[in-house]
Amino acid sequence: MAPDDPDATYYLGEAQQGVGDLAGALRTLERAALLAPSNPRAFKLMGRLLDRMGRTDDARAMHQRARTVGMS
């Protein structure tokens, strides 16, 4: 994987989520969001992951961030 490629980083996080590595996926998606802060999809997936992890307040905040980023 190219370490600074936001798409590759996002898809790695998506794959980690798919195999059940939620904590690893969250870390990877945080990196994807840093690499492409104006793209809402990493924030959306982080919101879903946080929901699955039972972190409802964090998930709500992440979904809001995805909406905010998507509007700009």
C-alpha positions, -999 to +999 in steps of 0.1 A: +000+000+000+012+035-007+014+051+027+001+085+016-026+073-008-060+082+008-079+058-014-057+029-006-058+037+031-096+040+030-100+006+013-076-010+037-098+003+066-128-011+048-112-045+045-101-045+081-137-038+091-149-066+068-128-091+087-138-078+121-107-058+130-128-028+142-100-012+162-075-015+134-100-003+109-107+028+130-070+036+132-066+032+095-097+053+087-085+080+110-053+081+088-074+081+056-094+111+070-061+129+077-049+123+042-082+135+026-100+157+051-125+170+025-137+135+016-166+125+038-165+087+032-139+079+058-159+099+084-191+080+074-174+046+078-159+056+111-193+066+123-207+031+114-177+015+131-181+035+162-218+025+163-208-012+160-183-006+189-210+008+211-196+043+211-228+060+202-219+096+211-186+093+192-205+078+162-230+106+163-202+132+162-185+114+133-217+112+113-221+150+119-186+156+107-192+136+076-223+157+068-203+189+075-174+178+053-198+167+026-214+202+025-182+221+019 
